[in-house]
Amino acid sequence: MHFRKLNLPQSAIDAAVEQDFDLKGYVFEASPEQLRPPRTVHVGLIQNKIVLPTDAPVLEQIKALHKHVGEMVEVHVWGQYRVFPGTMPFDGLTTHFCIQLAKKYNMVVVSPILERDESKSRKNHIPSVGDFNESTYYMEGNTGHPVFQTQFGKIAVNICYGRHHPLSWLMYSIHGAEIIFNPSATDGLLCEPMCPIEARNAAIANHCFTCAINHVGTLCEYFKNEFKSGDGKKAHHDFGNFYGSSYVAAPDGSRSPGLSRTRDGLLMTEMDLNLNRQVADKWNFKMTGRYELYAEELKKAIQHDFKPNVLRKTVL
């Protein structure tokens, strides 16, 4: 396992105490190579609660969230961190805010947009489970599995519910992703037992780094009108508690400890992307995979007259 604690400067630790957020740092190392220098990338994950109540004026909510996240980014960039995913659910002003951050600090910012028009990478998997009946306000994405070539490496974004679909991780990897981000907002009662292993499994299976980021607090503090979701539960006023616990996983099976379940947090990491190929050269999952076989059977499986290949009468 190539992972150790990152030595954080006292100034960053003091800022985290003053601003009341969890701060952790880890380094994922690769073995030294004779012909390739280290490909060290600095990545920071931010998890945060909403700042103001959801019935506050929208512009005030946006400004408060920008101020809070901006202060965390100031801590984040002390070590020239260059890839920064977070969760800020507003279009327009927040997009401009992220562009300013990217230009100011020469970084890549991964942030969701509640879009009305074109986008670069859309959410492919739409849940209808518990209170997450997103098919009533989202459509499935139609942009496939794009990978972005940046100056810091090839990155992809497997949005939220996509983490439950192994083939979604696989397709981003097939297209060359070296780091796959999974920004999410999900509550503890629904899938907390699954989250600590899903991104880690994906990192192992696809010879890449994965970053699992989750919302913390409650998605909406309180709805004045009770609601049900057709799942047999009593009427309620909120979505429940979101459990944070954001973490980074490496292709060798190692993963960082998660951030707090209940507090805002910043996870600062250094990762050597050479580890991807080193692990791939050892295990060769993509070389030994039978993709042509999977593709042929999946093509049959999506047909309405598909019959599973179940052998009922066999001689043992």
Secondary structure as the mmCIF struct_conf table of DSSP 4:
data_model
#
loop_
_struct_conf.conf_type_id
_struct_conf.id
_struct_conf.beg_label_comp_id
_struct_conf.beg_label_asym_id
_struct_conf.beg_label_seq_id
_struct_conf.end_label_comp_id
_struct_conf.end_label_asym_id
_struct_conf.end_label_seq_id
STRN STRN1 PHE A 3 LYS A 5
HELX_RH_AL_P HELX_RH_AL_P1 GLN A 10 GLN A 19
TURN_TY1_P TURN_TY1_P1 ASP A 20 ASP A 20
STRN STRN2 ASP A 22 PHE A 28
BEND BEND1 GLN A 34 ARG A 36
STRN STRN3 THR A 40 GLN A 47
BEND BEND2 VAL A 51 LEU A 52
TURN_TY1_P TURN_TY1_P2 THR A 54 ASP A 55
BEND BEND3 ALA A 56 ALA A 56
HELX_RH_AL_P HELX_RH_AL_P2 VAL A 58 HIS A 76
HELX_RH_3T_P HELX_RH_3T_P1 VAL A 77 GLY A 79
STRN STRN4 VAL A 83 PRO A 85
BEND BEND4 ASP A 91 ASP A 91
TURN_TY1_P TURN_TY1_P3 GLY A 92 GLY A 92
HELX_RH_AL_P HELX_RH_AL_P3 LEU A 93 TYR A 105
TURN_TY1_P TURN_TY1_P4 ASN A 106 ASN A 106
STRN STRN5 VAL A 108 VAL A 110
BEND BEND5 ARG A 116 ASP A 117
BEND BEND6 LYS A 120 SER A 121
STRN STRN6 SER A 128 VAL A 129
TURN_TY1_P TURN_TY1_P5 GLY A 130 ASP A 131
STRN STRN7 PHE A 132 ASN A 133
HELX_RH_3T_P HELX_RH_3T_P2 GLU A 134 THR A 136
TURN_TY1_P TURN_TY1_P6 TYR A 137 TYR A 137
BEND BEND7 THR A 143 THR A 143
STRN STRN8 PHE A 148 THR A 150
TURN_TY1_P TURN_TY1_P7 GLN A 151 PHE A 152
STRN STRN9 GLY A 153 VAL A 157
HELX_RH_3T_P HELX_RH_3T_P3 CYS A 160 HIS A 164
HELX_RH_AL_P HELX_RH_AL_P4 PRO A 166 ILE A 174
TURN_TY1_P TURN_TY1_P8 HIS A 175 GLY A 176
BEND BEND8 GLU A 178 GLU A 178
STRN STRN10 ILE A 179 SER A 184
STRN STRN11 ASP A 187 ASP A 187
HELX_RH_AL_P HELX_RH_AL_P5 GLY A 188 CYS A 191
TURN_TY1_P TURN_TY1_P9 GLU A 192 MET A 194
HELX_RH_AL_P HELX_RH_AL_P6 CYS A 195 ASN A 206
TURN_TY1_P TURN_TY1_P10 HIS A 207 HIS A 207
BEND BEND9 CYS A 208 CYS A 208
STRN STRN12 PHE A 209 ASN A 214
STRN STRN13 VAL A 216 THR A 218
BEND BEND10 LEU A 219 GLU A 221
BEND BEND11 LYS A 224 ASN A 225
STRN STRN14 PHE A 227 PHE A 227
BEND BEND12 GLY A 230 GLY A 232
HELX_LH_PP_P HELX_LH_PP_P1 LYS A 233 ALA A 235
STRN STRN15 HIS A 236 HIS A 236
BEND BEND13 HIS A 237 ASP A 238
STRN STRN16 ASN A 241 TYR A 243
STRN STRN17 TYR A 247 ALA A 249
TURN_TY1_P TURN_TY1_P11 PRO A 251 ASP A 252
BEND BEND14 GLY A 253 GLY A 253
STRN STRN18 ARG A 255 ARG A 255
HELX_LH_PP_P HELX_LH_PP_P2 SER A 256 GLY A 258
BEND BEND15 ARG A 261 ARG A 263
STRN STRN19 GLY A 265 ASP A 272
TURN_TY1_P TURN_TY1_P12 LEU A 273 LEU A 273
HELX_RH_AL_P HELX_RH_AL_P7 ASN A 274 TRP A 283
HELX_RH_AL_P HELX_RH_AL_P8 PHE A 285 THR A 288
HELX_RH_AL_P HELX_RH_AL_P9 TYR A 291 ALA A 301
TURN_TY1_P TURN_TY1_P13 ILE A 302 ILE A 302
BEND BEND16 GLN A 303 GLN A 303
TURN_TY1_P TURN_TY1_P14 HIS A 304 ASP A 305
BEND BEND17 LYS A 313 LYS A 313
#
